[in-house]
Amino acid sequence: MIKLLHIPKTAGTALRNTLKSDSDLSIETSHTVTLLNTKAPEVGFVLRDPVDRFCSGFWECYRKPQTGRSYLNYEAEIFKHCNTPNDLLETIKHNQSLLDMFKNISAISPDGGLIKMMGSYTYWLGSISKYKELEKKVKIVLNTDTLTQSLRDLYNIEITSDAKQSRSREQFNIAQSYEVSSDNREWFANTFRLEDYELMDYISQREYYK
């Protein structure tokens, strides 16, 4: 059985609600299991466009009060000034201490906070050089854009609308913009999350990428 890493904001909840015990795939229950520390001999994971994933992570934390959760202290300070993902990117770009905080992989913890939701892929997969060392464990990599069709074609698994519903945007009574300015998008790709794009470029050329 292939064990899927649960990278935040890559359809992990929908997969957890979908995969059955007799499936060829299962998914980790914890976000803290990584390619570097997993005990599973065969692993997989799902990738998502990094900007889209950043925006999704923002809204996951921003709407905490609507789901009966409280902001962490640093989240409360951020959300006083940032009402959209683009606002947060603009703030990070011009605030070195905030930039350092968001780039500090060791700051990611199991608290469900904003840093974890937006953490770099390198936390779960390692730098590109480390990833290549551990790559022999990787048997399947999927992409959120084609996940439903890939699961259907490869494993005869159907993700239902009910499985997706717990995290769908439509159930929350707030506008959730995923718009990011061209300047911020360029900075995101070339500076803030450059390593994520390098990893994705490499992985997308591998035979296990579906």
C-alpha positions in Angstrom: 0.0 0.0 0.0 1.2 3.5 -0.9 1.1 6.0 2.0 0.3 9.5 0.9 1.9 12.4 2.8 -0.7 14.9 4.1 0.7 18.2 2.9 -1.7 20.9 4.0 -4.1 22.3 1.4 -3.5 19.6 -1.2 -6.9 17.8 -1.0 -5.8 15.7 2.0 -9.2 16.0 3.8 -11.1 14.9 0.7 -8.7 12.0 0.3 -9.1 11.0 3.9 -12.9 11.1 3.5 -12.7 9.0 0.3 -10.0 6.3 0.7 -11.2 2.9 2.1 -9.2 0.4 4.1 -9.0 -1.9 1.1 -7.7 0.8 -1.2 -4.2 0.7 -2.7 -3.7 4.2 -1.2 -3.9 5.5 2.3 -3.2 8.9 3.7 -1.2 10.0 6.8 -3.4 11.5 9.5 -0.7 14.0 10.6 0.8 16.9 8.8 4.1 16.3 10.6 5.0 13.1 8.7 7.4 14.0 5.9 9.4 12.2 3.2 12.4 12.6 5.5 10.8 10.9 8.6 8.1 8.5 7.2 8.4 4.9 8.1 6.5 3.9 5.0 8.6 2.1 2.3 6.4 3.4 -0.5 5.0 6.9 -0.4 3.1 9.4 -2.6 1.7 12.9 -2.3 -0.4 15.5 -4.1 0.9 18.8 -5.4 -0.9 22.0 -6.0 0.0 25.3 -7.6 2.0 27.1 -4.9 0.1 30.4 -5.2 -3.2 28.7 -5.1 -2.1 26.7 -2.1 -0.9 29.8 -0.3 -4.3 31.5 -0.9 -6.1 28.4 0.3 -4.0 28.3 3.5 -4.7 31.9 4.1 -8.5 31.4 4.0 -8.3 28.2 6.0 -6.9 30.2 8.9 -8.8 33.5 8.3 -12.1 31.8 8.7 -11.3 30.1 12.0 -13.9 32.1 14.0 -16.6 30.7 11.7 -15.6 27.2 12.6 -15.4 27.8 16.4 -11.6 28.1 16.5 -9.5 31.0 17.9 -6.7 32.7 16.1 -3.1 32.1 17.4 -1.6 35.3 18.7 0.5 36.0 15.6 -2.5 35.2 13.3 -4.6 37.7 15.1 -2.0 40.4 14.6 -1.7 39.5 10.9 -5.4 39.5 10.3 -5.8 43.0 11.8 -4.0 44.3 8.7 -4.4 41.6 6.0 -7.8 40.7 4.6 -6.7 38.9 1.5 -3.8 36.6 0.5 -2.5 39.4 -1.7 -2.5 41.8 1.4 -0.4 39.2 3.3 2.1 38.7 0.4 2.5 42.5 0.2 3.2 42.7 3.9 5.6 39.7 4.0 7.5 41.2 1.1 8.2 44.4 3.0 8.6 43.1 6.5 11.9 41.2 7.1 10.9 39.7 10.4 7.6 38.4 9.0 9.5 37.1 6.0 11.9 35.2 8.2 9.1 33.8 10.2 7.3 32.4 7.1 10.5 31.0 5.7 11.6 29.3 8.9 10.7 25.7 8.3 11.4 24.8 12.0 8.6 27.2 13.0 6.0 24.8 11.5 4.2 22.9 14.2 1.1 20.8 14.6 -0.9 23.7 15.8 -2.8 24.2 12.6 -1.4 27.7 12.3 -0.9 30.0 9.3 2.8 29.1 9.0 2.0 25.4 8.7 -0.8 25.9 6.2 1.5 28.0 4.0 4.7 26.1 4.7 7.1 25.4 1.8 7.0 22.0 0.1 10.6 21.6 1.3 9.3 20.9 4.8 7.6 17.7 3.6 9.8 16.8 0.7 13.2 18.3 1.5 15.4 20.5 -0.7 15.7 19.3 -4.2 19.1 17.6 -3.4 17.6 15.8 -0.4 14.5 14.9 -2.4 16.7 13.2 -5.0 18.3 11.1 -2.2 14.9 9.9 -0.9 13.2 9.7 -4.3 13.3 5.9 -4.4 10.5 5.8 -1.9 8.2 7.9 -4.1 5.8 5.8 -6.2 3.1 8.2 -7.2 2.6 12.0 -7.3 -0.7 13.5 -8.2 -1.8 17.1 -8.9 -5.0 18.7 -7.5 -5.9 20.0 -11.0 -6.3 16.4 -12.3 -6.8 14.5 -9.0 -10.4 13.3 -9.6 -9.6 11.9 -13.0 -6.3 10.4 -12.0 -7.8 8.5 -9.1 -10.6 7.3 -11.3 -8.3 6.1 -14.0 -5.5 4.7 -11.9 -7.3 3.3 -8.9 -11.0 3.3 -9.7 -11.5 5.6 -6.8 -14.2 8.3 -6.9 -13.9 11.5 -4.9 -17.5 12.5 -4.2 -18.8 16.0 -3.6 -19.6 15.1 0.0 -15.9 14.2 0.6 -14.9 17.7 -0.6 -17.7 19.6 1.2 -16.1 20.0 4.6 -13.5 22.5 3.2 -15.4 24.0 0.3 -15.4 27.7 -0.1 -19.1 27.9 -0.7 -20.0 27.0 2.8 -18.3 30.0 4.4 -20.1 33.4 4.4 -17.0 35.4 3.4 -15.7 36.4 -0.1 -12.5 34.4 -0.6 -10.4 36.1 -3.3 -7.5 34.1 -4.8 -6.3 37.1 -6.8 -2.6 38.0 -6.5 -1.0 40.9 -8.2 1.5 40.3 -11.0 4.3 41.9 -9.0 3.5 39.7 -5.9 3.1 36.6 -8.0 6.5 37.2 -9.6 8.1 37.8 -6.2 6.4 34.7 -4.8 7.8 32.5 -7.6 11.3 33.9 -7.9 12.1 34.6 -4.2 9.6 33.5 -1.6 8.9 30.0 -2.9 11.5 29.5 -5.5 12.5 26.1 -4.1 8.9 25.0 -4.4 8.8 25.7 -8.1 12.2 24.0 -8.6 10.9 20.9 -6.8 7.7 20.9 -8.9 9.6 21.4 -12.1 11.8 18.4 -11.3 8.9 16.1 -10.1 6.7 16.9 -13.0 9.3 15.3 -15.3 9.4 12.0 -13.4 7.6 8.9 -14.6 5.7 8.6 -11.3 4.1 12.0 -11.8 0.5 11.6 -12.9 
